[in-house]
Amino acid sequence: MDNQFFKNIEKKTGVNMKDILELANSLQHANFKDEKTVRHVIQRIAQIANRKVPKELEDQIVKTIIQNGKQLDFSTIANMLNNKK
């Protein structure tokens, strides 16, 4: 992809694209039925996005992904973060 494309995303979001790409690579072979793995991914995404994820919300995300068979992708997690009560 175009380097300028990544620079524009970094400028707009404040998120380092290197971190995002490393996270994306780590997700390729992750076991999303494993609670420890899912929690680690959620915590890493929160760290990259510079957002706190309350324990209750983390528990909800983990339960949704593991028990309900939801796909773990940025969209799923972003929706849960945006819909927190």
ABEGO torsion letter per residue (X at the ends): XBAAAAAAAAAAAGBBAAAAAAAAAAAAABBAABAAAAAAAAAAAAAAAGBBBBAAAAAAAAAAAAAAGBBBBAAAAAAAAAABX
